[in-house]
Amino acid sequence: KKDMAHQKIAAQLYEHSITRKYHAIVCGILKDDEGTIDAPIGRSPKDRKKMAVVPGGRRAVTHYKVLKRLKGYTYIECRLETGRTHQIRVHMASIGHPLLGDEVYGPKKQKFALEGQCLHAKVLGFVHPRTSEYMEFETALPRYFTELLEKLDHSLGGKR
């Protein structure tokens, strides 16, 4: 609410020093345990309401790490280096692994009755604008997310 605080937080966003980690369930099995998607994002030339990986778009970098492979899906953590509109959704779809429940960037027909995509802002960390102390906040996964993870994990017969 204060201009000084706004300027310092904005500077951290610009410098990409804010920690932002998301948990997601993506369609398909990711082959690599971790990876980086460095692909520019801009308005989709086919659908102006959507974003897409496009030449000449703004630089966007998403780092991902597999947390668990499930039957037909992968549970991942994504760390954002940049912050573009729909970045995780666009990047994961661009490599053939759209978010489960994402009817905009993924399949229109969904196997599960979800109220949106399986994406959760798990960790936010930044330097406090007044005290200069690094602060990190973590939130628990919502119930629908943990229940879905359990359901998908049990479909493997409990194998890890």
C-alpha positions, -999 to 999 in steps of 0.1 A, spaced: 0 0 0 30 23 4 49 36 -26 83 26 -12 71 -10 -6 56 -12 -41 88 0 -57 110 -25 -39 87 -54 -46 84 -43 -83 122 -42 -84 124 -78 -71 99 -89 -98 120 -71 -125 152 -87 -112 135 -122 -110 146 -125 -74 112 -134 -60 108 -171 -53 76 -185 -69 70 -223 -68 38 -240 -80 27 -276 -78 8 -290 -108 -4 -323 -122 2 -325 -160 -12 -350 -185 12 -377 -196 45 -389 -181 74 -365 -182 105 -384 -194 131 -362 -176 132 -357 -139 137 -320 -143 141 -295 -171 138 -259 -182 115 -244 -207 129 -212 -222 104 -202 -248 89 -167 -256 52 -161 -248 28 -138 -266 -7 -136 -279 -17 -166 -299 -20 -157 -336 -48 -182 -339 -69 -171 -309 -64 -136 -295 -79 -147 -261 -51 -172 -256 -14 -169 -250 11 -191 -269 48 -198 -274 55 -175 -303 85 -161 -321 90 -125 -310 71 -130 -277 84 -119 -243 111 -142 -228 96 -167 -204 115 -193 -183 99 -221 -163 120 -247 -144 102 -279 -136 110 -309 -114 91 -342 -112 77 -349 -77 60 -382 -86 50 -401 -117 14 -414 -116 -7 -435 -140 -10 -413 -171 0 -381 -152 30 -364 -136 30 -344 -104 55 -316 -107 69 -285 -91 74 -254 -113 97 -225 -104 91 -194 -124 121 -173 -134 98 -149 -153 61 -142 -148 41 -141 -180 4 -145 -183 -6 -182 -181 32 -191 -183 31 -225 -167 -1 -235 -186 13 -224 -219 48 -238 -214 36 -272 -202 11 -275 -231 39 -264 -255 59 -295 -246 29 -318 -249 20 -320 -212 -9 -297 -205 -22 -292 -170 -48 -317 -159 -82 -298 -159 -70 -270 -182 -97 -269 -209 -81 -238 -225 -46 -251 -232 -53 -288 -228 -79 -313 -239 -115 -301 -239 -128 -334 -225 -116 -341 -190 -116 -375 -172 -121 -359 -138 -148 -334 -127 -125 -305 -118 -133 -269 -113 -102 -258 -132 -67 -268 -138 -45 -286 -113 -22 -258 -104 -14 -245 -70 8 -216 -58 28 -234 -32 56 -210 -22 62 -173 -24 94 -158 -11 108 -122 -13 129 -97 6 107 -76 29 107 -40 16 113 -24 50 133 -49 70 153 -64 41 147 -98 57 140 -127 33 105 -141 40 90 -172 25 54 -183 27 41 -218 19 5 -230 16 -9 -265 18 -24 -281 -12 -62 -278 -14 -82 -308 -5 -94 -315 -41 -57 -316 -51 -45 -340 -24 -76 -363 -30 -68 -364 -67 -32 -372 -60 -42 -400 -37 -66 -414 -63 -40 -413 -91 -13 -428 -68 -36 -457 -58 -43 -464 -95 -7 -474 -96 -12 -499 -68 8 -477 -44 40 -481 -65 63 -451 -63 
